[in-house]
Amino acid sequence: MYSVSTEKAKQNLQNLIDITLDNEDLVNIVSDKGNVILLNETNYNNLVLTLEVYKNSNFKNSLLENINHLEEFVDESEVDW
């Protein structure tokens, strides 16, 4: 994670946006009132989706159950193609 003051963020906003888009990296912008995180839209959407999954206990339990069933399958490396 890249950390920068609000003054440096103002001076380098386009560069910070490029960092979040190109490297999928987070930027921590530090101010006297508190900090904010700059992240790209894909990462934001993934976080929101993850929160929605965890909020919905039925979906979460179903997902975990299906993940546990994956162990029943043969590993791809054991298959002759």
C-alpha positions as CSV (number, residue, x, y, z in Angstrom):
1,M,0.0,0.0,0.0
2,Y,1.2,3.4,-0.9
3,S,0.8,6.2,1.6
4,V,0.7,9.9,0.9
5,S,-0.3,13.2,2.6
6,T,-3.3,15.1,1.3
7,E,-0.9,17.8,-0.1
8,K,1.1,15.3,-2.1
9,A,-2.2,13.6,-3.2
10,K,-3.5,16.9,-4.5
11,Q,-0.3,17.5,-6.5
12,N,-0.1,13.9,-7.8
13,L,-3.8,12.9,-8.2
14,Q,-3.5,11.6,-11.7
15,N,-0.4,9.6,-10.8
16,L,-2.1,8.1,-7.8
17,I,-5.1,7.1,-10.0
18,D,-2.8,5.5,-12.4
19,I,-1.1,3.5,-9.6
20,T,-4.5,2.2,-8.4
21,L,-5.6,1.3,-12.0
22,D,-2.3,-0.1,-13.3
23,N,-1.0,-2.0,-10.3
24,E,-4.3,-2.6,-8.5
25,D,-2.6,-1.1,-5.5
26,L,-4.2,0.8,-2.7
27,V,-3.3,4.4,-1.8
28,N,-3.6,5.6,1.8
29,I,-4.2,9.4,1.8
30,V,-3.3,10.7,5.3
31,S,-4.9,13.8,6.7
32,D,-5.3,15.5,10.1
33,K,-8.9,14.5,10.3
34,G,-8.3,10.8,9.4
35,N,-7.2,8.7,6.5
36,V,-8.9,7.6,3.3
37,I,-8.1,4.7,0.9
38,L,-8.1,5.2,-2.9
39,L,-8.8,2.0,-4.7
40,N,-9.9,1.1,-8.2
41,E,-13.5,0.3,-9.1
42,T,-12.9,-3.5,-9.6
43,N,-11.5,-3.8,-6.1
44,Y,-14.3,-1.8,-4.7
45,N,-16.9,-3.9,-6.4
46,N,-15.2,-7.1,-5.2
47,L,-15.2,-5.8,-1.6
48,V,-18.9,-4.9,-1.9
49,L,-19.8,-8.3,-3.3
50,T,-17.8,-10.0,-0.5
51,L,-19.7,-8.0,2.1
52,E,-23.0,-8.9,0.5
53,V,-22.1,-12.6,0.5
54,Y,-21.2,-12.5,4.2
55,K,-24.3,-10.5,5.0
56,N,-26.5,-13.2,3.4
57,S,-26.0,-16.2,5.7
58,N,-27.9,-18.6,3.5
59,F,-25.7,-17.8,0.5
60,K,-22.6,-17.9,2.6
61,N,-23.4,-21.3,4.0
62,S,-24.2,-22.7,0.6
63,L,-21.0,-21.3,-0.8
64,L,-18.9,-22.9,2.0
65,E,-20.7,-26.2,1.6
66,N,-19.9,-26.2,-2.2
67,I,-16.3,-25.3,-1.5
68,N,-16.1,-28.3,0.9
69,H,-17.4,-30.5,-1.9
70,L,-14.5,-29.5,-4.2
71,E,-12.3,-31.8,-2.2
72,E,-14.2,-34.8,-3.6
73,F,-12.9,-34.0,-7.1
74,V,-9.7,-35.3,-8.6
75,D,-6.9,-32.8,-8.9
76,E,-6.2,-31.6,-12.5
77,S,-2.6,-32.8,-12.2
78,E,-3.8,-36.3,-11.7
79,V,-5.7,-36.4,-15.0
80,D,-4.1,-37.5,-18.3
81,W,-5.2,-35.1,-21.0
